[in-house]
C-alpha cells in the first residue's frame, strides 16, 4: 500500500494520502517536522499492510468456518459444540508496541502515549501474563481492586480502566482475543467536586513565597493564575510564543505535542503577570527550565503548603483564573476561548459558582495602540465591534 505525504501550504503541517479499493483517504498529522512525518508515513504503510493481511486471513478463516459448519451439519450429532475460530497468537509486548504505534500514527501527543505505555505495563506486571489471549476478566477485577486498596481515587481507577479497556478492544478488533474481558467493568464516574479557587489574599501569599525562593517559579504560578494555561502548555512555552510588547501569549501545537484540544489560541498578558515575565532571563528555547511535569506539580504543592494555602496546585490556579474572569463579568464564551475549553465544558465545570456573587478581583489589561486582533474577544454584530458582555476584565485607560 503506497502512502504519500504532503505539506499544507497554509499551516505548514504534513498530511497523508492513500487509496484503498479505489477510495481516497487522508489523515492530518499535526506535525511540521519532515523526518517525523516520514516516520509516521512509514508506520501508516505498515498499518495498512497489516490490515491487508488481516483481510486475507479473515477470508481464510471464513472458509474454514464454513467448512467446519458443513462438517458439523453432516456428521456431528445435534447439540455438540463446534470449536471457535483460531485466534492470532501475539505476545503482550508485541501487542503493546503495535497499540502504541497505532496511537502514534493517529497523531497523539508523546505525553499521552507515554501514559498509555506506563498504565498497560503496570497492569501486565501485576498480572504476570505473556500472551494477550490469556487475559481474563478476573485479572482486570483484581488489578482495579489492588489500585483501590493502595488508596487511589475513583478518577485514577477509572482512567486506568479506560486505557486498558481500549487496548483490549483494539486486540479484539485485531483478532488476538475472542472477547473483551473489560466489557461491563466500567467503574462509576466519580462525583464532580466543587471547584477550588484561590482568594486574592492566598494568591498574594503564594506569589510572595515563590518570589523569595525562585522568580521562575513565581512566574510559572502567575502564568497559571493570570493566563489560565494548563501545566503542559506552561512547560512547553518558548520565548517565541511570548510577545511582551504585544502583550499576548500564543499557545500553539508543537511538532508531536499538540495542545489538549488540538487548537491554537492567543491569551492576553495581564498587568499582574507582565512584570514577572520581564524579570525572567531571556534566550532561545523554553521559558521555564523544568521538564518533569510531576516535579513541577510537587514544587507548586509544596510552595502552597509553605504559604499556608490548603489544596494548592496548578489545576486550582487555573480554576482561579476562570473564576476571577467570571466574577469580573466576562462572558462564558470568552472565558472558554481564553482557557481552551468549549462553552459546554466550562458551564458544566463551573455550574456551581456561576450563580454565586463572587467578589470582583483586580485583573487589569492596558491595551496597546494597534488593534489586538489575536485577543479572544467575542465580536459583536459588526466587524470590529466588541460585545458589551465580552469586554476584558476591568480594562484600564
C-alpha positions as CSV (number, residue, x, y, z in Angstrom):
1,X,0.0,0.0,0.0
2,X,1.6,3.3,-1.1
3,X,1.1,6.2,1.2
4,X,2.3,9.7,0.2
5,X,2.9,12.7,2.4
6,X,2.1,16.3,1.5
7,X,2.6,19.7,3.3
8,X,-0.2,22.1,3.9
9,X,1.0,25.4,2.5
10,X,-1.3,27.4,4.8
11,X,-0.3,25.8,8.2
12,X,2.9,24.1,7.3
13,X,1.5,20.8,8.7
14,X,2.0,17.4,7.0
15,X,-0.8,15.1,6.0
16,X,-1.0,11.7,4.3
17,X,-3.0,10.4,1.4
18,X,-3.6,6.8,0.1
19,X,-6.1,4.7,-1.7
20,X,-7.9,1.6,-0.6
21,X,-10.0,-0.3,-3.2
22,X,-10.1,2.9,-5.4
23,X,-11.3,5.1,-2.5
24,X,-9.2,8.1,-1.5
25,X,-8.3,8.5,2.2
26,X,-6.3,11.2,4.0
27,X,-5.0,11.8,7.6
28,X,-3.8,15.1,9.1
29,X,-0.6,14.6,11.1
30,X,-0.4,17.9,13.1
31,X,3.4,17.9,12.7
32,X,5.7,20.3,10.8
33,X,9.0,18.3,11.2
34,X,9.7,16.4,7.9
35,X,11.6,13.4,9.5
36,X,8.8,12.9,12.0
37,X,6.2,13.0,9.1
38,X,8.3,10.4,7.2
39,X,8.3,8.1,10.2
40,X,4.5,8.4,10.6
41,X,4.1,7.7,6.8
42,X,6.1,4.5,7.1
43,X,4.1,3.5,10.2
44,X,0.9,4.1,8.3
45,X,2.2,1.9,5.4
46,X,2.9,-0.9,7.9
47,X,-0.5,-0.5,9.5
48,X,-2.3,-0.7,6.1
49,X,-0.1,-3.7,5.2
50,X,-1.2,-5.4,8.4
51,X,-4.8,-4.6,7.7
52,X,-4.5,-6.1,4.2
53,X,-3.0,-9.3,5.7
54,X,-5.8,-9.3,8.2
55,X,-8.4,-9.2,5.4
56,X,-6.8,-12.2,3.7
57,X,-6.6,-14.1,7.0
58,X,-10.2,-13.3,7.7
59,X,-11.2,-14.7,4.3
60,X,-9.2,-17.9,5.1
61,X,-10.9,-18.2,8.5
62,X,-14.3,-17.7,7.0
63,X,-13.7,-20.5,4.5
64,X,-12.5,-22.8,7.4
65,X,-15.5,-21.9,9.5
66,X,-17.9,-22.6,6.6
67,X,-16.2,-26.0,6.1
68,X,-16.5,-26.7,9.8
69,X,-20.2,-25.8,9.8
70,X,-20.9,-28.1,6.8
71,X,-19.0,-30.9,8.6
72,X,-21.0,-30.3,11.8
73,X,-24.3,-30.4,10.0
74,X,-23.5,-33.6,8.2
75,X,-21.5,-35.6,10.8
76,X,-21.7,-34.2,14.3
77,X,-24.8,-35.0,16.4
78,X,-27.1,-32.2,17.3
79,X,-26.2,-30.4,20.5
80,X,-22.5,-30.9,20.1
81,X,-20.4,-27.6,20.3
82,X,-18.2,-26.5,17.4
83,X,-14.7,-25.2,18.1
84,X,-14.3,-21.5,17.7
85,X,-12.2,-19.9,15.0
86,X,-8.4,-19.9,15.7
87,X,-7.0,-16.7,17.2
88,X,-3.9,-14.9,16.1
89,X,-1.1,-15.5,18.7
90,X,0.5,-12.4,20.0
91,X,2.7,-11.6,23.0
92,X,1.8,-8.8,25.3
93,X,5.0,-6.9,24.4
94,X,4.2,-7.0,20.7
95,X,0.5,-6.1,21.3
96,X,1.6,-3.1,23.4
97,X,4.1,-2.0,20.7
98,X,1.5,-2.2,17.9
99,X,-1.0,-0.4,20.1
100,X,1.5,2.4,20.7
101,X,2.2,2.6,17.0
102,X,-1.5,2.9,16.3
103,X,-1.8,5.9,18.6
104,X,1.4,7.5,17.3
105,X,0.0,7.3,13.7
106,X,-3.2,8.9,15.0
107,X,-1.1,11.9,16.0
108,X,-1.5,11.7,19.8
109,X,1.0,13.6,21.9
110,X,4.1,11.9,23.4
111,X,2.7,12.6,26.9
112,X,-0.5,10.7,26.1
113,X,1.4,7.8,24.5
114,X,3.8,7.5,27.5
115,X,0.9,7.4,29.8
116,X,-0.7,4.6,27.8
117,X,2.6,2.6,27.9
118,X,3.0,3.1,31.7
119,X,-0.5,2.1,32.6
120,X,-0.6,-1.0,30.5
121,X,2.9,-2.1,31.7
122,X,1.7,-1.7,35.3
123,X,-1.3,-3.9,34.5
124,X,0.8,-6.6,32.8
125,X,3.4,-6.6,35.6
126,X,0.7,-7.1,38.2
127,X,-1.0,-10.0,36.2
128,X,2.3,-11.6,35.0
129,X,0.8,-12.5,31.6
130,X,2.8,-13.3,28.5
131,X,0.1,-13.7,25.8
132,X,-2.8,-11.4,25.1
133,X,-5.2,-14.4,24.8
134,X,-4.5,-15.3,28.4
135,X,-6.1,-12.1,29.8
136,X,-9.3,-12.8,31.7
137,X,-11.9,-10.7,33.4
138,X,-10.6,-11.8,36.9
139,X,-7.2,-10.2,36.1
140,X,-8.7,-6.8,35.5
141,X,-11.0,-7.0,38.5
142,X,-8.1,-7.9,40.8
143,X,-5.9,-5.1,39.3
144,X,-8.6,-2.5,39.9
145,X,-9.2,-3.8,43.4
146,X,-5.5,-3.6,44.1
147,X,-5.4,0.1,42.8
148,X,-8.3,1.0,45.2
149,X,-6.5,-0.8,48.0
150,X,-3.5,1.4,47.5
151,X,-5.6,4.4,48.2
152,X,-6.0,5.6,44.6
153,X,-9.1,7.7,43.9
154,X,-12.1,6.8,41.8
155,X,-10.9,9.0,39.0
156,X,-7.5,7.4,38.9
157,X,-9.0,3.9,38.9
158,X,-11.4,4.9,36.1
159,X,-8.6,6.3,34.0
160,X,-6.6,3.0,34.4
161,X,-9.7,1.0,33.3
162,X,-10.3,3.2,30.2
163,X,-6.8,2.8,28.9
164,X,-6.7,-1.0,29.5
165,X,-10.2,-1.5,28.0
166,X,-9.2,0.5,24.9
167,X,-6.2,-1.8,24.5
168,X,-8.3,-4.9,24.8
169,X,-10.9,-3.5,22.4
170,X,-8.1,-3.0,19.9
171,X,-6.9,-6.5,20.5
172,X,-10.3,-7.9,19.9
173,X,-10.7,-6.0,16.6
174,X,-7.3,-7.3,15.5
175,X,-8.4,-10.9,16.1
176,X,-6.0,-11.5,19.0
177,X,-8.7,-12.3,21.6
178,X,-12.2,-13.7,21.3
179,X,-13.9,-11.2,23.5
180,X,-13.1,-8.1,25.5
181,X,-12.9,-9.1,29.2
182,X,-13.2,-5.5,30.2
183,X,-16.8,-5.1,29.0
184,X,-19.2,-4.3,31.8
185,X,-16.5,-3.4,34.3
186,X,-16.5,0.4,33.8
187,X,-16.1,2.0,37.3
188,X,-18.7,4.5,38.2
189,X,-17.9,8.1,37.3
190,X,-16.8,10.0,40.4
191,X,-19.0,12.8,41.5
192,X,-17.6,16.2,40.4
193,X,-16.0,18.0,43.3
194,X,-16.6,21.7,44.0
195,X,-14.2,24.0,42.1
196,X,-11.4,25.1,44.4
197,X,-10.1,28.6,43.6
198,X,-7.7,30.9,45.5
199,X,-8.7,34.1,47.1
200,X,-6.8,37.3,46.4
201,X,-5.0,37.0,49.8
202,X,-4.0,33.4,49.1
203,X,-2.6,34.4,45.7
204,X,-0.5,37.2,47.3
205,X,0.8,34.8,49.9
206,X,1.7,32.2,47.2
207,X,3.5,34.7,44.9
208,X,5.3,36.4,47.8
209,X,6.6,33.0,49.0
210,X,7.6,32.0,45.4
211,X,9.5,35.2,44.7
212,X,11.5,34.7,47.8
213,X,12.5,31.2,46.6
214,X,12.8,31.3,42.8
215,X,11.5,34.1,40.5
216,X,11.0,31.5,37.7
217,X,8.6,29.5,40.0
218,X,6.7,32.7,40.8
219,X,6.3,33.5,37.1
220,X,5.2,29.9,36.4
221,X,2.5,30.0,39.1
222,X,1.4,33.5,38.0
223,X,1.1,32.3,34.4
224,X,-1.4,29.6,35.6
225,X,-3.3,32.2,37.7
226,X,-3.5,35.2,35.4
227,X,-3.3,33.4,32.0
228,X,-5.1,30.2,32.8
229,X,-2.7,27.9,30.9
230,X,-2.6,24.2,31.5
231,X,0.5,22.6,33.1
232,X,1.8,21.1,29.8
233,X,1.1,24.4,28.0
234,X,3.2,26.3,30.5
235,X,6.1,23.9,30.5
236,X,6.2,23.9,26.6
237,X,6.2,27.7,26.4
238,X,9.1,29.1,24.3
239,X,10.2,32.7,24.1
240,X,9.0,32.9,20.5
241,X,5.5,32.2,21.9
242,X,5.5,35.3,24.2
243,X,5.1,38.8,22.8
244,X,5.8,41.1,25.7
245,X,5.4,44.2,23.5
246,X,2.1,43.0,22.1
247,X,1.0,41.7,25.5
248,X,0.0,38.2,24.4
249,X,0.9,34.5,24.8
250,X,0.4,32.2,21.8
251,X,-0.5,28.6,22.7
252,X,0.4,26.6,19.7
253,X,0.5,23.0,18.5
254,X,4.1,21.8,18.7
255,X,5.5,19.0,16.4
256,X,4.5,15.8,18.0
257,X,3.0,17.6,21.0
258,X,-0.4,19.2,20.1
259,X,-2.5,21.0,22.7
260,X,-5.2,19.1,24.6
261,X,-7.9,20.3,22.2
262,X,-5.6,20.4,19.2
263,X,-6.5,24.1,18.7
264,X,-4.1,27.1,19.0
265,X,-5.2,30.2,20.8
266,X,-3.9,33.5,22.0
267,X,-4.1,34.7,25.6
268,X,-3.5,38.3,26.7
269,X,-0.9,39.1,29.3
270,X,-2.5,41.0,32.2
271,X,-0.8,43.7,34.1
272,X,-0.2,41.5,37.1
273,X,1.7,38.9,35.0
274,X,3.8,41.2,32.8
275,X,6.5,42.3,35.4
276,X,7.1,38.7,36.4
277,X,7.8,37.7,32.8
278,X,10.1,40.7,32.3
279,X,12.3,39.6,35.2
280,X,13.0,36.2,33.7
281,X,16.3,35.7,31.8
282,X,15.6,35.6,28.1
283,X,17.1,33.5,25.4
284,X,16.3,30.8,22.9
285,X,14.3,27.7,23.9
286,X,11.8,27.3,26.7
287,X,10.8,29.9,29.1
288,X,10.8,27.6,32.2
289,X,13.7,25.2,32.7
290,X,11.8,22.2,34.2
291,X,11.0,19.1,32.1
292,X,9.4,16.7,34.6
293,X,5.8,17.7,35.0
294,X,5.3,15.7,38.2
295,X,8.4,17.5,39.7
296,X,6.8,20.9,38.8
297,X,3.5,19.8,40.4
298,X,5.3,18.8,43.6
299,X,7.1,22.1,43.7
300,X,3.9,24.1,43.4
301,X,2.1,21.9,46.0
302,X,5.0,22.3,48.5
303,X,5.0,26.1,47.8
304,X,1.3,26.4,48.6
305,X,1.8,24.4,51.8
306,X,4.6,26.7,52.9
307,X,2.3,29.7,52.2
308,X,-0.4,28.1,54.4
309,X,-2.7,27.6,51.5
310,X,-4.6,24.3,51.5
311,X,-5.4,22.3,48.4
312,X,-2.9,24.2,46.3
313,X,-1.8,23.2,42.8
314,X,-1.6,24.3,39.2
315,X,-5.0,23.0,38.4
316,X,-6.6,25.1,41.2
317,X,-4.6,28.1,39.9
318,X,-6.2,27.6,36.5
319,X,-9.6,27.3,38.3
320,X,-8.7,30.6,39.9
321,X,-8.2,32.3,36.5
322,X,-11.6,31.1,35.2
323,X,-13.4,32.0,38.5
324,X,-12.0,35.5,38.6
325,X,-12.8,36.2,34.9
326,X,-16.4,35.1,35.5
327,X,-16.5,37.2,38.7
328,X,-15.4,40.3,36.6
329,X,-18.3,39.9,34.3
330,X,-16.6,38.2,31.3
331,X,-18.9,36.1,29.4
332,X,-18.7,32.3,29.3
333,X,-17.8,32.3,25.6
334,X,-14.8,34.5,26.1
335,X,-13.6,32.6,29.2
336,X,-14.0,29.3,27.3
337,X,-11.8,30.7,24.4
338,X,-9.3,32.0,27.0
339,X,-8.9,28.6,28.7
340,X,-9.1,26.5,25.6
341,X,-12.5,24.9,26.6
342,X,-15.8,24.6,24.9
343,X,-18.7,26.6,26.4
344,X,-20.5,23.4,27.4
345,X,-17.5,22.0,29.3
346,X,-16.9,25.4,31.0
347,X,-20.6,25.7,32.1
348,X,-20.6,22.1,33.4
349,X,-17.4,22.6,35.4
350,X,-18.3,25.9,36.9
351,X,-22.0,25.5,37.1
352,X,-21.8,25.7,40.9
353,X,-20.1,29.1,41.0
354,X,-21.8,30.9,38.1
355,X,-24.8,31.9,40.1
356,X,-22.7,32.9,43.2
357,X,-21.9,36.5,43.9
358,X,-18.1,36.1,44.0
359,X,-16.3,39.4,44.8
360,X,-14.5,41.1,41.9
361,X,-10.7,40.7,41.9
362,X,-8.3,43.2,40.3
363,X,-7.4,41.9,36.9
364,X,-6.3,44.7,34.5
365,X,-5.0,44.9,31.0
366,X,-3.7,48.0,29.2
367,X,-4.3,47.7,25.5
368,X,-1.7,48.7,23.1
369,X,-2.3,51.3,20.4
370,X,-2.9,49.0,17.5
371,X,-5.9,46.7,17.3
372,X,-5.2,43.5,19.3
373,X,-6.9,41.1,16.8
374,X,-5.5,38.0,18.4
375,X,-7.2,38.6,21.8
376,X,-10.1,36.3,22.5
377,X,-12.8,38.9,22.5
378,X,-16.3,37.9,21.2
379,X,-17.0,40.3,18.3
380,X,-20.4,41.9,18.1
381,X,-22.8,42.2,15.2
382,X,-20.5,44.4,13.1
383,X,-16.9,43.7,12.3
384,X,-14.5,45.4,14.7
385,X,-17.2,45.9,17.5
386,X,-16.9,44.2,20.8
387,X,-19.9,42.8,22.6
388,X,-20.7,44.7,25.8
389,X,-20.8,41.5,27.8
390,X,-17.5,40.3,26.4
391,X,-15.2,43.2,27.4
392,X,-11.8,42.4,29.0
393,X,-12.0,42.5,32.8
394,X,-11.5,46.0,34.2
395,X,-9.7,47.5,31.3
396,X,-7.7,50.5,32.5
397,X,-7.5,53.5,30.2
